[in-house]
Structure formats: structure tokens, C-alpha cells
Amino acid sequence: MIDANDPVVAGLRQAQSLPTTVVATPYIEDLQIVDQFTSARENMDHGKVAPGEAAAEFRRQTERIIRRLNR
């Protein structure tokens, strides 16, 4: 019997509620963006920034790169 209060069940239900559509973008493999992602991940791993800060900085830098690429 499945227990609705089981954290595993709650996690699975939460995962099912997330969007399942992924938008393809040609920028995902751009080396500058990959470098930004790596940098953000490493800064979090080393405790230099919180995840929210890393995400915000990644977004700012990525948007800057994309603006420059689209000129």
C-alpha cells in the first residue's frame, strides 16, 4: 500500500507536476555558456555563493553572452 505521507511518494508527485516540455536552444552547447555553467557550479561547490546567487549570476552572464551573439 502506498503511503501518501511517505517523502518518496511526495517527491515523485512533485516531479510529476513539473513541466515536461524542454525548449531546444542552439546556445546550450556554446562554450561560453558552458563555461558560465561550470563556473557557477564550482562556486556553489566551494561554498563561495548560494545556489540562488549562482543562478542569478549565471542568468545575467548568459543573457549578456546571448545579446552579444545576436548582434
N, CA, C and O atoms as CSV, one atom per row, in Angstrom:
chain,resi,resn,atom,element,x,y,z
A,1,MET,N,N,0.846,-1.172,0.000
A,1,MET,CA,C,0.000,0.000,0.000
A,1,MET,C,C,0.899,1.246,0.000
A,1,MET,O,O,1.901,1.301,0.713
A,2,ILE,N,N,0.533,2.215,-0.791
A,2,ILE,CA,C,1.300,3.455,-0.898
A,2,ILE,C,C,0.833,4.425,0.173
A,2,ILE,O,O,-0.357,4.711,0.306
A,3,ASP,N,N,1.796,4.923,0.931
A,3,ASP,CA,C,1.517,5.894,1.988
A,3,ASP,C,C,1.687,7.293,1.414
A,3,ASP,O,O,2.793,7.669,1.026
A,4,ALA,N,N,0.624,8.058,1.355
A,4,ALA,CA,C,0.665,9.409,0.775
A,4,ALA,C,C,1.603,10.341,1.550
A,4,ALA,O,O,2.044,11.352,1.004
A,5,ASN,N,N,1.911,10.024,2.794
A,5,ASN,CA,C,2.792,10.863,3.603
A,5,ASN,C,C,4.261,10.483,3.476
A,5,ASN,O,O,5.124,11.143,4.055
A,6,ASP,N,N,4.551,9.434,2.729
A,6,ASP,CA,C,5.932,8.990,2.521
A,6,ASP,C,C,6.666,10.067,1.706
A,6,ASP,O,O,6.166,10.488,0.663
A,7,PRO,N,N,7.842,10.519,2.162
A,7,PRO,CA,C,8.588,11.552,1.426
A,7,PRO,C,C,8.930,11.141,-0.008
A,7,PRO,O,O,8.997,11.992,-0.895
A,8,VAL,N,N,9.142,9.867,-0.237
A,8,VAL,CA,C,9.439,9.392,-1.595
A,8,VAL,C,C,8.230,9.606,-2.496
A,8,VAL,O,O,8.369,10.064,-3.630
A,9,VAL,N,N,7.066,9.282,-2.001
A,9,VAL,CA,C,5.832,9.471,-2.765
A,9,VAL,C,C,5.607,10.960,-3.024
A,9,VAL,O,O,5.247,11.353,-4.134
A,10,ALA,N,N,5.819,11.777,-2.010
A,10,ALA,CA,C,5.660,13.231,-2.180
A,10,ALA,C,C,6.638,13.749,-3.230
A,10,ALA,O,O,6.277,14.591,-4.052
A,11,GLY,N,N,7.874,13.250,-3.209
A,11,GLY,CA,C,8.871,13.670,-4.199
A,11,GLY,C,C,8.470,13.263,-5.602
A,11,GLY,O,O,8.616,14.044,-6.542
A,12,LEU,N,N,7.972,12.057,-5.751
A,12,LEU,CA,C,7.528,11.597,-7.080
A,12,LEU,C,C,6.355,12.426,-7.588
A,12,LEU,O,O,6.300,12.783,-8.765
A,13,ARG,N,N,5.429,12.726,-6.701
A,13,ARG,CA,C,4.287,13.566,-7.108
A,13,ARG,C,C,4.745,14.964,-7.517
A,13,ARG,O,O,4.235,15.536,-8.480
A,14,GLN,N,N,5.705,15.503,-6.781
A,14,GLN,CA,C,6.227,16.821,-7.126
A,14,GLN,C,C,6.915,16.765,-8.485
A,14,GLN,O,O,6.734,17.666,-9.304
A,15,ALA,N,N,7.697,15.725,-8.735
A,15,ALA,CA,C,8.379,15.582,-10.026
A,15,ALA,C,C,7.369,15.468,-11.161
A,15,ALA,O,O,7.586,16.020,-12.240
A,16,GLN,N,N,6.281,14.767,-10.932
A,16,GLN,CA,C,5.251,14.625,-11.963
A,16,GLN,C,C,4.559,15.948,-12.269
A,16,GLN,O,O,4.059,16.138,-13.377
A,17,SER,N,N,4.523,16.853,-11.315
A,17,SER,CA,C,3.828,18.127,-11.517
A,17,SER,C,C,4.679,19.152,-12.265
A,17,SER,O,O,4.170,20.193,-12.681
A,18,LEU,N,N,5.967,18.867,-12.437
A,18,LEU,CA,C,6.853,19.808,-13.122
A,18,LEU,C,C,6.608,19.796,-14.629
A,18,LEU,O,O,6.142,18.793,-15.169
A,19,PRO,N,N,6.914,20.896,-15.312
A,19,PRO,CA,C,6.757,20.930,-16.767
A,19,PRO,C,C,7.618,19.843,-17.424
A,19,PRO,O,O,8.728,19.550,-16.978
A,20,THR,N,N,7.082,19.266,-18.474
A,20,THR,CA,C,7.809,18.198,-19.163
A,20,THR,C,C,8.305,18.620,-20.541
A,20,THR,O,O,8.973,17.846,-21.227
A,21,THR,N,N,7.986,19.828,-20.940
A,21,THR,CA,C,8.416,20.322,-22.239
A,21,THR,C,C,9.761,21.020,-22.099
A,21,THR,O,O,9.934,21.898,-21.254
A,22,VAL,N,N,10.701,20.623,-22.929
A,22,VAL,CA,C,12.013,21.244,-22.930
A,22,VAL,C,C,12.180,21.988,-24.248
A,22,VAL,O,O,11.984,21.417,-25.320
A,23,VAL,N,N,12.534,23.235,-24.163
A,23,VAL,CA,C,12.715,24.046,-25.354
A,23,VAL,C,C,14.167,23.919,-25.810
A,23,VAL,O,O,15.096,24.208,-25.057
A,24,ALA,N,N,14.341,23.487,-27.040
A,24,ALA,CA,C,15.692,23.357,-27.579
A,24,ALA,C,C,16.237,24.736,-27.924
A,24,ALA,O,O,15.505,25.602,-28.406
A,25,THR,N,N,17.506,24.929,-27.677
A,25,THR,CA,C,18.140,26.194,-27.989
A,25,THR,C,C,19.527,25.930,-28.567
A,25,THR,O,O,20.235,25.045,-28.085
A,26,PRO,N,N,19.916,26.666,-29.570
A,26,PRO,CA,C,21.247,26.446,-30.145
A,26,PRO,C,C,22.363,26.913,-29.216
A,26,PRO,O,O,23.532,26.599,-29.443
A,27,TYR,N,N,22.013,27.658,-28.178
A,27,TYR,CA,C,23.032,28.220,-27.286
A,27,TYR,C,C,23.511,27.227,-26.231
A,27,TYR,O,O,24.543,27.450,-25.598
A,28,ILE,N,N,22.779,26.141,-26.036
A,28,ILE,CA,C,23.094,25.222,-24.950
A,28,ILE,C,C,24.502,24.630,-25.076
A,28,ILE,O,O,25.105,24.256,-24.069
A,29,GLU,N,N,25.024,24.543,-26.288
A,29,GLU,CA,C,26.346,23.970,-26.480
A,29,GLU,C,C,27.420,25.039,-26.711
A,29,GLU,O,O,28.576,24.701,-26.965
A,30,ASP,N,N,27.058,26.304,-26.628
A,30,ASP,CA,C,28.033,27.372,-26.790
A,30,ASP,C,C,29.046,27.287,-25.651
A,30,ASP,O,O,28.663,27.224,-24.482
A,31,LEU,N,N,30.318,27.284,-25.980
A,31,LEU,CA,C,31.361,27.101,-24.975
A,31,LEU,C,C,31.371,28.188,-23.913
A,31,LEU,O,O,31.709,27.918,-22.761
A,32,GLN,N,N,31.006,29.412,-24.279
A,32,GLN,CA,C,30.957,30.492,-23.290
A,32,GLN,C,C,29.889,30.215,-22.234
A,32,GLN,O,O,30.092,30.471,-21.047
A,33,ILE,N,N,28.764,29.694,-22.679
A,33,ILE,CA,C,27.669,29.401,-21.757
A,33,ILE,C,C,28.013,28.174,-20.914
A,33,ILE,O,O,27.725,28.142,-19.718
A,34,VAL,N,N,28.620,27.180,-21.526
A,34,VAL,CA,C,29.065,26.005,-20.773
A,34,VAL,C,C,30.061,26.432,-19.694
A,34,VAL,O,O,29.998,25.946,-18.564
A,35,ASP,N,N,30.978,27.337,-20.039
A,35,ASP,CA,C,31.950,27.846,-19.064
A,35,ASP,C,C,31.254,28.575,-17.913
A,35,ASP,O,O,31.653,28.432,-16.757
A,36,GLN,N,N,30.217,29.352,-18.225
A,36,GLN,CA,C,29.480,30.057,-17.174
A,36,GLN,C,C,28.795,29.063,-16.237
A,36,GLN,O,O,28.791,29.246,-15.020
A,37,PHE,N,N,28.218,28.017,-16.814
A,37,PHE,CA,C,27.556,26.999,-16.004
A,37,PHE,C,C,28.560,26.306,-15.090
A,37,PHE,O,O,28.304,26.103,-13.903
A,38,THR,N,N,29.705,25.948,-15.663
A,38,THR,CA,C,30.752,25.288,-14.878
A,38,THR,C,C,31.223,26.183,-13.751
A,38,THR,O,O,31.399,25.727,-12.621
A,39,SER,N,N,31.427,27.449,-14.052
A,39,SER,CA,C,31.868,28.403,-13.042
A,39,SER,C,C,30.846,28.535,-11.915
A,39,SER,O,O,31.211,28.544,-10.740
A,40,ALA,N,N,29.578,28.638,-12.272
A,40,ALA,CA,C,28.515,28.754,-11.267
A,40,ALA,C,C,28.478,27.511,-10.385
A,40,ALA,O,O,28.368,27.612,-9.163
A,41,ARG,N,N,28.571,26.345,-11.006
A,41,ARG,CA,C,28.543,25.093,-10.248
A,41,ARG,C,C,29.744,24.989,-9.304
A,41,ARG,O,O,29.599,24.597,-8.146
A,42,GLU,N,N,30.926,25.342,-9.805
A,42,GLU,CA,C,32.126,25.272,-8.967
A,42,GLU,C,C,32.064,26.258,-7.807
A,42,GLU,O,O,32.486,25.937,-6.696
A,43,ASN,N,N,31.544,27.448,-8.056
A,43,ASN,CA,C,31.410,28.437,-6.974
A,43,ASN,C,C,30.465,27.937,-5.883
A,43,ASN,O,O,30.702,28.173,-4.699
A,44,MET,N,N,29.393,27.245,-6.279
A,44,MET,CA,C,28.494,26.665,-5.286
A,44,MET,C,C,29.186,25.520,-4.551
A,44,MET,O,O,29.090,25.414,-3.328
A,45,ASP,N,N,29.880,24.667,-5.297
A,45,ASP,CA,C,30.567,23.526,-4.688
A,45,ASP,C,C,31.592,23.951,-3.655
A,45,ASP,O,O,31.790,23.258,-2.657
A,46,HIS,N,N,32.249,25.083,-3.881
A,46,HIS,CA,C,33.276,25.567,-2.971
A,46,HIS,C,C,32.721,26.501,-1.897
A,46,HIS,O,O,33.473,27.065,-1.102
A,47,GLY,N,N,31.395,26.658,-1.883
A,47,GLY,CA,C,30.762,27.469,-0.855
A,47,GLY,C,C,30.956,28.962,-1.024
A,47,GLY,O,O,30.776,29.722,-0.072
A,48,LYS,N,N,31.319,29.394,-2.223
A,48,LYS,CA,C,31.546,30.826,-2.459
A,48,LYS,C,C,30.242,31.591,-2.649
A,48,LYS,O,O,30.164,32.776,-2.327
A,49,VAL,N,N,29.224,30.921,-3.169
A,49,VAL,CA,C,27.918,31.550,-3.385
A,49,VAL,C,C,26.806,30.559,-3.074
A,49,VAL,O,O,26.994,29.345,-3.143
A,50,ALA,N,N,25.652,31.101,-2.735
A,50,ALA,CA,C,24.456,30.281,-2.518
A,50,ALA,C,C,23.862,29.923,-3.883
A,50,ALA,O,O,24.110,30.626,-4.863
A,51,PRO,N,N,23.094,28.855,-3.960
A,51,PRO,CA,C,22.503,28.461,-5.244
A,51,PRO,C,C,21.722,29.575,-5.937
A,51,PRO,O,O,21.824,29.740,-7.153
A,52,GLY,N,N,20.945,30.337,-5.174
A,52,GLY,CA,C,20.171,31.429,-5.776
A,52,GLY,C,C,21.060,32.502,-6.382
A,52,GLY,O,O,20.775,33.029,-7.457
A,53,GLU,N,N,22.139,32.817,-5.682
A,53,GLU,CA,C,23.092,33.806,-6.203
A,53,GLU,C,C,23.774,33.283,-7.460
A,53,GLU,O,O,23.943,34.016,-8.435
A,54,ALA,N,N,24.161,32.021,-7.431
A,54,ALA,CA,C,24.818,31.421,-8.594
A,54,ALA,C,C,23.883,31.419,-9.795
A,54,ALA,O,O,24.303,31.700,-10.918
A,55,ALA,N,N,22.617,31.101,-9.558
A,55,ALA,CA,C,21.637,31.078,-10.649
A,55,ALA,C,C,21.438,32.473,-11.233
A,55,ALA,O,O,21.384,32.638,-12.452
A,56,ALA,N,N,21.331,33.472,-10.365
A,56,ALA,CA,C,21.136,34.845,-10.846
A,56,ALA,C,C,22.336,35.319,-11.654
A,56,ALA,O,O,22.175,35.942,-12.703
A,57,GLU,N,N,23.541,35.025,-11.168
A,57,GLU,CA,C,24.750,35.427,-11.890
A,57,GLU,C,C,24.862,34.675,-13.219
A,57,GLU,O,O,25.237,35.260,-14.235
A,58,PHE,N,N,24.541,33.389,-13.209
A,58,PHE,CA,C,24.562,32.606,-14.449
A,58,PHE,C,C,23.600,33.212,-15.463
A,58,PHE,O,O,23.937,33.359,-16.638
A,59,ARG,N,N,22.420,33.556,-15.011
A,59,ARG,CA,C,21.435,34.141,-15.924
A,59,ARG,C,C,21.921,35.472,-16.490
A,59,ARG,O,O,21.818,35.712,-17.693
A,60,ARG,N,N,22.459,36.353,-15.611
A,60,ARG,CA,C,22.963,37.649,-16.088
A,60,ARG,C,C,24.054,37.452,-17.136
A,60,ARG,O,O,24.019,38.072,-18.199
A,61,GLN,N,N,25.012,36.596,-16.836
A,61,GLN,CA,C,26.124,36.379,-17.758
A,61,GLN,C,C,25.665,35.724,-19.057
A,61,GLN,O,O,26.131,36.079,-20.140
A,62,THR,N,N,24.759,34.776,-18.941
A,62,THR,CA,C,24.253,34.089,-20.135
A,62,THR,C,C,23.474,35.047,-21.023
A,62,THR,O,O,23.633,35.020,-22.243
A,63,GLU,N,N,22.638,35.891,-20.437
A,63,GLU,CA,C,21.896,36.874,-21.234
A,63,GLU,C,C,22.846,37.841,-21.920
A,63,GLU,O,O,22.609,38.239,-23.061
A,64,ARG,N,N,23.920,38.224,-21.239
A,64,ARG,CA,C,24.929,39.100,-21.847
A,64,ARG,C,C,25.573,38.413,-23.038
A,64,ARG,O,O,25.747,39.030,-24.089
A,65,ILE,N,N,25.924,37.162,-22.889
A,65,ILE,CA,C,26.550,36.403,-23.981
A,65,ILE,C,C,25.589,36.286,-25.166
A,65,ILE,O,O,25.994,36.475,-26.313
A,66,ILE,N,N,24.334,35.980,-24.898
A,66,ILE,CA,C,23.365,35.806,-25.979
A,66,ILE,C,C,23.111,37.128,-26.698
A,66,ILE,O,O,22.972,37.150,-27.921
A,67,ARG,N,N,23.048,38.227,-25.951
A,67,ARG,CA,C,22.887,39.540,-26.611
A,67,ARG,C,C,24.064,39.788,-27.555
A,67,ARG,O,O,23.880,40.239,-28.686
A,68,ARG,N,N,25.263,39.492,-27.082
A,68,ARG,CA,C,26.454,39.718,-27.914
A,68,ARG,C,C,26.444,38.798,-29.133
A,68,ARG,O,O,26.839,39.218,-30.220
A,69,LEU,N,N,26.003,37.562,-28.974
A,69,LEU,CA,C,25.962,36.634,-30.104
A,69,LEU,C,C,24.921,37.033,-31.153
A,69,LEU,O,O,25.075,36.739,-32.338
A,70,ASN,N,N,23.878,37.695,-30.708
A,70,ASN,CA,C,22.772,38.047,-31.615
A,70,ASN,C,C,22.948,39.399,-32.291
A,70,ASN,O,O,22.039,39.865,-32.979
A,71,ARG,N,N,24.077,40.026,-32.111
A,71,ARG,CA,C,24.294,41.324,-32.764
A,71,ARG,C,C,24.435,41.159,-34.242
A,71,ARG,O,O,24.623,42.143,-34.958
